[in-house]
C-alpha cells in the first residue's frame, strides 16, 4: 500500500486515550452552519458542529469518533465542551457588537440523561450572563425514549429557563410522531434523507409535506436539513417550510468566518458552481474517466466488511475528487475512502465529505468529495496522485 495509509483513522487505531488527549489539548473545534428563513433569506440561527483537528490525521470526521465517545461516555465531556464554547462565542460576539442569533447544539442521550444536566446548563448561563433563548438543544429520539419521565422533566426545566427544544432527524424513527403530543417540543428538524431529490422522489415529497403541515398546525417550527439545490428550496417554499439549512446557504465554518454572515441582513443561496467547488477545477485534470475500486468505511448505510465497488473517477486532486457511481450517498456524509485504480497496485486512503450530488447522463449519480486534510497532508498526497497522472491525466 502507498504510504498514505497513515491518514486513515482505522489503521491509526483512534481510541479512548486519543479522545482524552484531544479534549485536554483543545483539539475539538466548534464550527457553525447557518439556518435561514425560507421566504426572506434572513439568518435565523446557526447549528454548532464539532470537528476534531488531529495533529497527524488532520480533520477527522465525526463518524469516526462519535460512536467511540458515546460507547465510553466521553460524549458527555465533548458535549459539555461544545456548550461552553458556544456560550463563550456568544459572549465574544456580544462584546464585538455583533447581532446575536440562537445557536443549536446536539445533545447526546448520555448527556441528556445526566442528573445534573439542567443544573449545569443553568450555571453556564449565569456564568456568561446569557439568556436561555440564545440556545436551542437538538435532542435525538433515543434521548427521549430512554426514560420518558426524566426526559419530560428535563425538557420542562430547560423550557422554563428559555431554552428551546427541537427533535433532531425527525421522521427517521419508529415513534417520532408520538413525540409531538408526549413532549413539549418547540420544533423539528426534517432529516436530510427526506430532502435529497425531493422534487423527483414522490414518497419523500409526500412525507416532507405532511410533516410540515402537521407541525405548523401544532404551532411548532420546522427546519429542513440538507438543502442543496434551488429545486429543493423552491419545493420547500411551496410547502411553507419556515426554515432551511444546508450547503445551498453555506458549509460549516469557523466562528471568525461566520461573522460575515452575522453582519448580513439576507443570506443568499450560493451559486451552483460555488456549491460544487472543484467540479471542473481540481488540481489534476483527467483526459478521460478511469475505473477504480473504492471501499467505504464509516458509512452507516453500508454493511460491515463492505466489498469494494467499481466507480469512474472523472477528476481528482489534493482537494477532492469527482466520481460517478450507482451508490446512494447523502450530501454532508463523512467517511473514509479507499481507492484502488485497476492498473496500479497501490491504494490511497483518505477521509472526506460528500459536498454535492446530481444525476449523471448515464442515470447513475455524480458526486463531489472534499478531502478533510491539513495543508501538510495535501502536500503529501500530491506526489502520490502524480504517480497516477502518468497513466490517466
C-alpha positions as CSV (number, residue, x, y, z in Angstrom):
1,X,0.0,0.0,0.0
2,X,1.2,3.5,-0.8
3,X,2.4,5.3,2.4
4,X,-0.6,7.5,2.5
5,X,-2.4,5.0,4.8
6,X,-1.3,6.7,7.9
7,X,-4.0,9.3,7.3
8,X,-6.8,6.7,8.0
9,X,-8.5,6.6,11.3
10,X,-8.9,2.8,11.4
11,X,-5.3,2.0,10.9
12,X,-4.1,4.6,13.4
13,X,-6.4,2.9,15.9
14,X,-8.1,6.0,17.3
15,X,-9.3,5.1,20.8
16,X,-10.3,6.4,24.2
17,X,-6.9,7.8,25.1
18,X,-6.7,9.8,21.9
19,X,-10.1,11.4,22.6
20,X,-9.0,12.3,26.2
21,X,-5.8,13.9,24.8
22,X,-7.9,15.8,22.2
23,X,-10.2,17.1,25.0
24,X,-7.2,18.1,27.1
25,X,-5.4,19.7,24.1
26,X,-8.4,21.6,22.9
27,X,-8.4,19.8,19.5
28,X,-12.2,19.6,19.3
29,X,-13.2,22.7,17.2
30,X,-16.7,24.2,17.0
31,X,-17.9,25.1,13.6
32,X,-21.1,27.0,12.7
33,X,-23.6,26.4,9.8
34,X,-26.3,29.0,9.0
35,X,-30.1,28.3,9.4
36,X,-32.1,30.6,7.2
37,X,-35.7,31.8,6.9
38,X,-37.0,30.1,3.8
39,X,-39.0,33.1,2.4
40,X,-36.9,36.0,3.3
41,X,-33.4,34.6,3.4
42,X,-32.7,36.2,6.8
43,X,-30.3,34.5,9.1
44,X,-32.5,32.7,11.7
45,X,-29.8,30.8,13.7
46,X,-26.8,28.5,13.5
47,X,-26.0,24.9,14.3
48,X,-22.8,24.2,16.3
49,X,-20.9,21.3,14.8
50,X,-17.9,19.6,16.4
51,X,-14.8,18.8,14.4
52,X,-11.6,17.0,15.6
53,X,-8.4,18.6,14.3
54,X,-5.9,15.8,14.8
55,X,-2.1,16.6,14.9
56,X,-1.4,13.8,12.4
57,X,-4.6,12.9,10.7
58,X,-5.9,16.4,10.1
59,X,-9.7,16.8,10.2
60,X,-11.3,13.5,11.5
61,X,-15.0,13.1,10.5
62,X,-17.4,12.8,13.5
63,X,-18.5,9.4,12.1
64,X,-15.0,8.1,13.1
65,X,-15.1,9.1,16.7
66,X,-18.7,9.8,17.9
67,X,-19.6,6.2,18.4
68,X,-16.4,5.5,20.5
69,X,-17.3,8.6,22.5
70,X,-20.9,7.5,23.0
71,X,-19.9,3.9,24.0
72,X,-17.4,5.1,26.6
73,X,-19.3,8.1,27.9
74,X,-16.7,10.6,26.6
75,X,-19.5,12.1,24.6
76,X,-20.6,13.8,27.8
77,X,-17.3,15.6,28.1
78,X,-17.3,16.6,24.4
79,X,-20.9,17.8,24.8
80,X,-20.1,19.9,27.8
81,X,-17.1,21.4,25.9
82,X,-19.3,22.4,23.0
83,X,-21.9,24.1,25.1
84,X,-19.2,26.1,26.9
85,X,-17.6,27.0,23.6
86,X,-20.9,28.2,22.2
87,X,-21.5,30.3,25.3
88,X,-18.0,31.8,25.1
89,X,-18.5,32.6,21.4
90,X,-21.9,34.3,22.0
91,X,-20.3,36.5,24.7
92,X,-17.4,37.3,22.3
93,X,-19.9,38.3,19.6
94,X,-21.9,40.4,22.1
95,X,-18.7,42.3,23.1
96,X,-17.9,42.9,19.4
97,X,-21.4,44.4,18.9
98,X,-22.5,41.5,16.6
99,X,-26.1,40.6,16.3
100,X,-26.9,37.6,18.4
101,X,-28.8,34.6,17.0
102,X,-29.9,31.3,18.6
103,X,-27.3,28.6,18.3
104,X,-28.5,24.9,18.1
105,X,-26.4,22.3,19.9
106,X,-26.8,18.5,19.5
107,X,-27.3,16.8,22.9
108,X,-26.5,13.1,23.2
109,X,-28.7,10.7,25.0
110,X,-26.0,10.1,27.6
111,X,-25.5,13.8,28.3
112,X,-29.3,14.5,28.4
113,X,-29.9,11.7,30.9
114,X,-27.3,13.1,33.4
115,X,-28.9,14.1,36.8
116,X,-27.1,17.4,36.9
117,X,-27.5,18.3,33.2
118,X,-30.1,21.0,33.6
119,X,-28.3,22.5,36.7
120,X,-25.0,22.6,34.8
121,X,-26.6,24.4,31.9
122,X,-28.3,26.9,34.2
123,X,-24.9,27.6,35.9
124,X,-23.3,28.2,32.5
125,X,-26.0,30.7,31.5
126,X,-25.4,32.5,34.8
127,X,-21.6,32.4,34.4
128,X,-21.8,34.0,31.0
129,X,-24.8,36.2,31.7
130,X,-26.7,34.8,28.7
131,X,-30.4,34.4,28.2
132,X,-31.7,30.9,27.6
133,X,-33.4,32.0,24.3
134,X,-30.0,32.0,22.6
135,X,-29.6,28.3,22.9
136,X,-31.6,25.5,21.1
137,X,-31.0,21.9,22.1
138,X,-31.4,19.3,19.4
139,X,-32.4,16.0,21.1
140,X,-32.4,12.7,19.2
141,X,-35.3,10.3,19.8
142,X,-33.1,7.9,21.7
143,X,-32.7,10.6,24.4
144,X,-36.5,10.8,24.7
145,X,-37.3,7.1,24.8
146,X,-34.5,6.1,27.2
147,X,-36.5,7.3,30.2
148,X,-39.6,9.3,29.3
149,X,-40.2,10.5,32.8
150,X,-36.7,12.0,33.1
151,X,-36.9,13.3,29.6
152,X,-40.2,15.2,30.2
153,X,-38.8,16.6,33.5
154,X,-35.6,17.9,31.9
155,X,-37.4,19.3,28.9
156,X,-39.8,21.3,31.0
157,X,-37.0,22.6,33.2
158,X,-35.0,23.7,30.1
159,X,-38.0,25.4,28.7
160,X,-38.5,27.3,31.9
161,X,-35.1,28.9,31.5
162,X,-35.9,29.8,28.0
163,X,-34.0,27.1,26.0
164,X,-35.9,25.7,23.0
165,X,-36.0,22.0,22.3
166,X,-36.0,20.5,18.8
167,X,-36.3,16.9,17.8
168,X,-33.3,16.1,15.6
169,X,-33.5,13.9,12.4
170,X,-37.3,13.8,12.8
171,X,-39.1,11.2,10.8
172,X,-36.3,8.6,10.8
173,X,-37.5,6.8,14.0
174,X,-40.4,4.4,14.6
175,X,-42.2,6.5,17.2
176,X,-41.3,10.1,16.2
177,X,-44.9,11.2,15.6
178,X,-46.0,10.4,19.1
179,X,-43.4,12.8,20.5
180,X,-45.4,15.8,19.2
181,X,-48.0,15.1,21.8
182,X,-45.8,13.4,24.5
183,X,-43.1,16.1,24.8
184,X,-43.0,19.9,24.9
185,X,-41.1,20.3,21.6
186,X,-40.5,23.8,20.0
187,X,-39.5,22.4,16.6
188,X,-38.4,19.5,14.5
189,X,-35.6,19.1,12.0
190,X,-36.6,17.0,9.0
191,X,-33.7,14.7,8.2
192,X,-31.7,15.3,5.0
193,X,-32.6,11.8,3.7
194,X,-36.2,13.2,3.0
195,X,-34.9,16.4,1.3
196,X,-32.4,15.0,-1.2
197,X,-34.0,14.8,-4.7
198,X,-37.3,15.8,-3.2
199,X,-38.6,17.2,-6.5
200,X,-38.2,13.8,-8.1
201,X,-38.8,11.4,-5.2
202,X,-42.6,11.2,-4.7
203,X,-42.5,9.4,-1.3
204,X,-40.1,11.9,0.2
205,X,-42.2,14.8,-1.1
206,X,-45.4,13.4,0.5
207,X,-43.7,12.7,3.8
208,X,-42.0,16.1,4.0
209,X,-45.2,18.0,3.0
210,X,-47.1,16.1,5.7
211,X,-44.5,16.7,8.4
212,X,-44.5,20.5,7.6
213,X,-48.3,20.8,7.6
214,X,-48.7,18.7,10.8
215,X,-46.1,20.7,12.6
216,X,-47.4,24.1,11.6
217,X,-50.9,23.1,12.7
218,X,-49.5,22.2,16.1
219,X,-47.6,25.5,16.3
220,X,-44.1,24.2,16.2
221,X,-41.2,25.3,14.0
222,X,-39.8,23.2,11.2
223,X,-36.2,23.2,9.8
224,X,-35.4,21.2,6.7
225,X,-31.8,19.9,6.8
226,X,-29.5,19.1,3.9
227,X,-30.9,21.7,1.4
228,X,-28.5,21.6,-1.6
229,X,-30.3,22.9,-4.7
230,X,-32.6,25.6,-5.8
231,X,-35.2,23.0,-6.7
232,X,-35.3,21.7,-3.2
233,X,-35.5,25.3,-1.8
234,X,-38.4,26.1,-4.2
235,X,-40.3,23.0,-3.2
236,X,-39.9,23.8,0.5
237,X,-41.0,27.4,-0.1
238,X,-44.1,26.0,-1.8
239,X,-44.9,23.9,1.3
240,X,-44.4,26.9,3.6
241,X,-41.5,25.3,5.4
242,X,-40.3,28.1,7.8
243,X,-36.6,27.5,7.9
244,X,-33.8,25.6,6.0
245,X,-30.2,24.5,6.5
246,X,-27.7,23.1,4.0
247,X,-24.8,23.8,1.7
248,X,-27.0,25.9,-0.5
249,X,-26.6,28.7,2.1
250,X,-23.2,27.7,3.5
251,X,-20.9,25.0,4.8
252,X,-20.0,24.7,8.5
253,X,-17.3,27.3,9.1
254,X,-15.2,28.8,11.9
255,X,-16.6,31.4,14.2
256,X,-14.4,34.0,12.5
257,X,-15.8,33.1,9.1
258,X,-19.4,33.0,10.4
259,X,-19.1,36.6,11.5
260,X,-19.6,37.8,7.9
261,X,-23.0,36.1,7.9
262,X,-24.0,37.8,11.2
263,X,-23.4,41.2,9.5
264,X,-25.6,40.4,6.5
265,X,-29.4,41.2,6.5
266,X,-30.0,38.4,4.0
267,X,-28.1,35.1,3.3
268,X,-28.4,34.4,-0.4
269,X,-28.2,30.9,-2.0
270,X,-24.7,30.1,-3.2
271,X,-24.4,29.7,-7.0
272,X,-24.1,26.1,-8.2
273,X,-20.5,26.5,-9.3
274,X,-19.6,27.6,-5.8
275,X,-21.5,24.8,-4.1
276,X,-19.6,22.4,-6.3
277,X,-16.1,23.6,-5.7
278,X,-13.7,21.8,-8.0
279,X,-16.3,20.4,-10.3
280,X,-14.1,21.4,-13.2
281,X,-11.1,22.8,-11.3
282,X,-9.4,20.1,-9.3
283,X,-5.7,20.4,-9.4
284,X,-5.0,17.5,-11.8
285,X,-7.0,17.3,-15.0
286,X,-8.1,13.9,-16.3
287,X,-8.2,13.4,-20.1
288,X,-10.8,10.6,-19.7
289,X,-12.5,8.9,-16.8
290,X,-10.8,5.9,-15.3
291,X,-12.2,2.9,-13.5
292,X,-11.3,2.4,-9.9
293,X,-12.2,0.2,-7.0
294,X,-13.5,2.0,-3.9
295,X,-14.4,0.9,-0.4
296,X,-16.2,3.0,2.2
297,X,-15.9,2.9,5.9
298,X,-17.7,5.0,8.5
299,X,-20.8,4.8,6.2
300,X,-23.8,4.0,8.4
301,X,-25.9,2.6,5.5
302,X,-23.2,0.2,4.4
303,X,-22.9,-3.3,5.9
304,X,-19.7,-4.2,7.8
305,X,-16.9,-5.6,5.8
306,X,-18.3,-3.9,2.7
307,X,-16.7,-5.2,-0.5
308,X,-15.1,-2.7,-2.8
309,X,-17.2,-1.4,-5.7
310,X,-16.2,-0.1,-9.1
311,X,-16.6,3.6,-9.8
312,X,-15.5,6.0,-12.5
313,X,-13.3,8.9,-11.4
314,X,-13.7,12.0,-13.6
315,X,-11.5,14.4,-11.7
316,X,-9.2,14.3,-8.7
317,X,-6.6,16.4,-6.9
318,X,-5.3,17.1,-3.4
319,X,-8.5,18.9,-2.6
320,X,-11.0,16.2,-3.5
321,X,-12.5,14.3,-6.4
322,X,-15.5,13.9,-8.7
323,X,-16.8,10.4,-9.4
324,X,-19.8,8.5,-10.9
325,X,-21.4,5.5,-9.2
326,X,-24.7,3.8,-8.6
327,X,-24.2,4.3,-4.9
328,X,-26.7,6.4,-3.0
329,X,-24.8,8.8,-0.7
330,X,-26.1,11.8,1.2
331,X,-24.6,15.3,0.9
332,X,-22.7,16.0,4.1
333,X,-21.9,12.3,4.7
334,X,-18.4,11.9,6.0
335,X,-16.5,8.6,5.6
336,X,-13.1,7.1,4.7
337,X,-12.5,6.3,1.1
338,X,-10.0,3.7,-0.2
339,X,-9.1,3.9,-3.9
340,X,-7.5,1.2,-5.9
341,X,-7.1,2.0,-9.6
342,X,-7.4,-1.2,-11.7
343,X,-4.0,-0.9,-13.4
344,X,-2.0,0.0,-10.3
345,X,-1.0,-1.9,-7.1
346,X,-1.1,1.0,-4.7
347,X,-4.0,2.3,-2.7
348,X,-5.0,5.7,-1.3
349,X,-7.0,6.0,1.9
350,X,-8.4,9.4,2.9
351,X,-11.2,10.9,4.9
352,X,-13.6,13.0,3.0
353,X,-17.1,14.5,2.9
354,X,-19.7,14.5,0.1
355,X,-20.3,18.2,-0.8
356,X,-22.6,17.8,-3.8
357,X,-24.5,15.2,-5.8
358,X,-26.5,15.2,-9.0
359,X,-27.8,12.7,-11.6
360,X,-25.4,11.9,-14.4
361,X,-26.4,11.4,-18.1
362,X,-25.9,7.7,-17.6
363,X,-28.6,7.6,-14.9
364,X,-26.1,7.0,-12.1
365,X,-25.1,9.6,-9.5
366,X,-22.2,12.1,-9.8
367,X,-20.6,13.1,-6.6
368,X,-18.1,15.7,-5.4
369,X,-16.0,14.8,-2.4
370,X,-13.9,17.2,-0.4
371,X,-10.9,15.7,1.4
372,X,-10.6,16.5,5.1
373,X,-6.9,17.1,5.3
374,X,-4.4,19.6,6.7
375,X,-2.3,21.5,4.2
376,X,0.7,19.3,5.0
377,X,-1.3,16.2,4.3
378,X,-2.4,17.6,0.9
379,X,1.2,18.2,0.0
380,X,2.0,14.6,0.9
381,X,-0.9,13.4,-1.3
382,X,0.1,15.4,-4.3
383,X,3.1,13.2,-5.3
384,X,1.0,10.1,-4.9
385,X,-1.6,11.5,-7.3
386,X,1.2,12.4,-9.7
387,X,2.0,8.7,-9.9
388,X,-1.5,8.2,-11.3
389,X,-1.2,11.2,-13.6
390,X,1.4,9.4,-15.7
391,X,-1.2,6.9,-16.7
392,X,-4.5,8.8,-16.6
393,X,-4.1,12.5,-16.6
